[in-house]
Amino acid sequence: MSLSRLDKKQLTAFIPGTIIDVKVKVGQPVNQGEILVILDAMKMHNRILAPINSIVKEVNVKPNDRVQKGFVMIVLE
């Protein structure tokens, strides 16, 4: 299943959890595969990676935030 271009720009939580760390800021350029957020879910630290080379448009989380499945954590340009 391929993702649409819009889906690659909105990075959502794939599982409920707690934000451990946010590695990027608004306006920061990111490369594909770069760690953007670390999400703790089910006692595992999940690295949320940039799916494309882009620039961070929005950061909607901070450390210790609880997020639900589908919550938009990061938006890329």
LOKE-278452 format. One record per residue: x, y, z of N, C-alpha, C, O in turn; residue in one letter. Coordinates in steps of 0.02 Angstrom, whole numbers, plus 32768, in hexadecimal, padded with zeros to 4 digits. Layout:
BEGIN
XYZXYZXYZXYZa...
***
This chain:
BEGIN
802A7FC58000800080008000802D803E800080588045802Cm8024806A7FD1804D80A67FCE802A80E07FF07FEC80E37FF3s8052810D800B80378148802C803081807FFA805981887FCDl7FFC81A880017FF581E37FD6802782177FEE804282128025s803482497FC58063827E7FD7804D82A18018807882B18041r800D82AC80217FF482CC805E800382A1809B801782BB80CFl7FF9825F80958005823380CE804E823680E4805C8231811Fd807C823D80B580C3824080C580D4828180E8810982868108k80AA82B380E380B782F48101809882FB814680AB8328816Ck806882D08157804982D18199805D829181BE8046825B81ACq8087829981F0809F825E82148074825482528073827E827Fl8050821D8252802082108288803881D782B5806281AE82A1t801E81D682F1802D819F8320800A816083067FCE816082FAa8030812B82FF801480EC82E67FF780C2831F7FD6808F8313f800380D9835D7FEC80B683997FE980EA83D1800F811A83D0i7FBC80E384027FBB8112843A7FFC810D8462801980D78468p80138145847D8051814384A48063818784C0803A81B684C0g80A1818C84D880BB81C884F780F881DF84D0812381B784BFt80FB822084C38135823C84A08170823E84D1816B825A8507i81A7822084BD81E4821F84E58211825A84D3822C827B84FFi8218826784918245829C847B822E82B584368213828F840Ed823982F5842A822C831483EA826F832E83D1828E835883F2v82868316839882CA8324838082CC835F834F83028372833Ak8292837B833C829183B08309826983EC8320824383EA8350v8273842482FB824F846283088231847B82C6824784678290k81FE84A582CB81DF84C38290821484E88268823D850C8283v821284DD8226824184FE81F8828084D781EC82A884EA81C1g828A84A1821182C78479820A82C3844C81CC8291842A81C3q82F7844B81A282F9841B816B830883D68187833083CE81B5p82E883A2816B82F4835D818083008332814282E6833F810Cv832782FD814C833582CE8117830E828E812282FF827C815Bn82FE826C80EC82DB822C80F1830181FE8121833E81F6811Bq82DD81E0815082FA81B1817F831281D181C0832681AE81EEg8310821381C483248237820182F0822E823782B4822F8229e83068225827682D8821D82AE82B8826082BE82DB829282C7i8275826282C18250829E82D08235829D8318823A82CF833Cl82198265832B81F8825D836C820582178386820B81E8835Fv820A821183C8820D81CF83E881CD81C7841081BE81EE843Di81A7819383FF81668184841D816B81448445817C810F842Bl815C81498486815C810E84B1811680EF84AF80E4810E84C1d811380B1849880D3808D849480E0804484A7810D8024848Ba80BA802C84D580C07FE684EB81087FD7850281247FA284F3m81268007852781698002854381A07FFB850E81D77FE2851Ck8191801384D281C48013849C81CB805B8483819A807F847Bm8209806F8478821680B1845C821680AB84108242808C83F3h81E480C983F081DC80C683A881F68107838981E1813E839Cn82248100835A823F813A83378212814B82FC8207812182D1r81F9818882FB81D181A082C3820181C48294821F81F782A7i820781AA8257823981C38228821A81ED81F181E081E481E0l8242821A81D6822C8242819D82268215815F825681F4814Da81EB8213814081E281E8810581FF820680C5820981E38094p820B824880C68223826C808B825282A380A2825182B780DCi827B82BD807482A182FA8081827083338081824883398052n8271835D80B5823F839380B9825583C680ED828E83C78104s822683F180FF822E8423813481F4841A816481BB840F8150i8203841F81A681CF841781D981A2845481D881B9848D81E1v8161844881CD812F847E81CB810D8488820E810284C08224k80FC8450823080DA8453827280F6841D829F810683E68288e80FC842D82DF810C83FC831380D38400834580CC84338368v80AB83CC834A806E83CD8374807683A783B58044839B83D8n80B3839483C680BF836D840480FC83888428812683AB840Av810083788468813B838784918146834B84C08118832384C9k8182834584DE818D830D850B8158830885418141833A855Dp814682CB8550811482B7858280CB82BE856B809E82AD8590n80BF82D7852E807B82D885138063829185078089826684F1d8024828485168004824485067FDF824F84C47FBB828084BCr7FE8822184967FC7822684557F9E81E884487FAE81B1845Fv7F6881F184237F3E81B9840E7F5181A483C77F7181CA83A3q7F3E816883B57F49815083717F2B8181833F7EF281968347k7F528194830C7F3A81C182D97F48820A82E57F3C823482BAg7F61821B83217F71826183307FA9827A83047FDC825782FDf7FA182B582E57FD582D182B9800B82F182E5800083258305v804682D182E6807D82E9831180A7831D82ED80B88350830Am80B8831082AE80E4833B828780C58344824180AA83158224i80C98382822780B4838F81E380F283A981BE811483D681D5v80FF838D8184813783A28159811C83CC811F80E283C4810Bl814683F881048132842080C9813683F8808A812784128054e
***
